[in-house]
Amino acid sequence: MNDWPDDGGYGRGNANSQPEGPRRMSHVQRPQVPQQPPRSQQGHGQGYNPNFTQAQNQGYDSGYSSGQVYGGAPQGGGPQGGGGRGGVPPQYAPQGPGRPAPDWRKRIKIGSIVLVVGVLAWGIGTYAWASSQMRNEVDLSKVIERPEEGDCTTYLIVGSDSREGMSAEEKKKLHTGSAEGKRTDSMMILAACSSGNTMVSLPRDSWVTIPNFVGSESGKSYPARGGSKLNAAYAMDGPELLVRTVEYNTNLHIDHYAEIGFAGFANIVDALGGVELNIDKGFKDKKSGADFQAGKQTLNGEQALAFVRTRYAFAQSDLQRTKNQQKFLSALANQAATPGTILNPFALYPTLGAGLDTLIVDKDMSLYDLGKMFFAMKGISGGDGKSMNIPIAGSAPQNSLKWDMPKVKQLVEQIKNDEKVTVESDR
């Protein structure tokens, strides 16, 4: 394609022997180029063009062409970053849109969903595992002639002297002896009420009537035995008769039953890393292995078992022991039912594993019910409730304790009607 005009410029050849006269070339207007920063601000790696003069920067067109063709190739195609053949010098290259800023709101939302799903999966898995470890062995449907249910949820909590699963070395260490079978070592009623929780200890030497019952294993009917110590009911026919006897003598409906032996109790305490307790007055007892100084201290499993079993070191014997048992169980529940234990798998799993293997409960008791029981005990230690011995009127046959029945009836009515407990025990 020829841009030369046909009106007589020179430099155009023809077939004549004489040269043509001079011709004038038409002016070609070049497109304006963007301003370029001064050379002092350009790096050597920016493709500096020595033919790009200050005059060109000001829009002046000298008409000089270096012969280099600039196409649409990507920036930086040449060895010096100038575009190479068919490239665009960096000073002319179009600048594309920058990388979009991260959407933090979306990221936080997705992260929250993942976290919630993970927590739910962990919680469901833990609940399923723990539920499978529970020993739902006590059948309260075998208990006959039961009182009407009240407005509160009532638990009968039993500590037995079972040595099940203990080695000879453990028996010696925990001062449990080697007696066969199992007997009740402590008994208490826990009433979880909206008006306030109440824990009532039942001394094992309480003089009560063992009523007629149906054998939990044999299915046979047995007549009432009459007056006897409360722990005899458990020895005769286990948890079902114990519940029957407590209900008969108090007229209070028992909703759930929970029992733990020596080994399980000590293992739970150790799994928690010990339980902190403030002991008002120091005491010693060779039979239980107790040796305590007054003051705040952390008890391990062995020490905790000695603390709740000691009776011969006190003038009130079994009555003082029941008070110590209440005090320690409340402290145990207060430490176990905390976010530091519940939300920490390294604390929760050992604690559940230590307790559930030896914890015997009724067939209708779920892990949720068990959790409510612990939180009810924790509430008592936090001042939201009351702990007491069942009212005692005096002594009875066989060095036993006689209940103060008018006060017992008043206490039971307040619990059944979900009223604040105002009854006091003198011992």
Secondary structure, 3 states (H helix, E strand, C coil): CCCCCCCCCCCCCCCCCCCCCCCCCCCCCCCCCCCCCCHHHCCHHHCCCCCCCHHHHCCCCCCCCCCCCCCCECCCCCCCCCCCCCECCCCCCCCCCCCCCCCHHHHHHHHHHHHHHHHHHHHHHHHHHHHHHCEEEECHHHCCCCCCCCCCEEEEEEEECCCCCCCHHHHHHCCCCCCCCCCEEEEEEEEECCCCEEEEECCCCEEEEECCEECCCCCCEECCCEEEEHHHHHHHHHHHHHHHHHHHHHCCCCCEEEEECHHHHHHHHHHCCCEEEEECCCEEECCCCEEECCEEEEECHHHHHHHHHCCCCCCCCHHHHHHHHHHHHHHHHHHHCCHHHHCCHHHHHHHHHHHHCCEEEECCCCHHHHHHHHHHHHHHHCCCEEEEECCEEEEECCCEEEECHHHHHHHHHHHHCCCCCCCCCCC
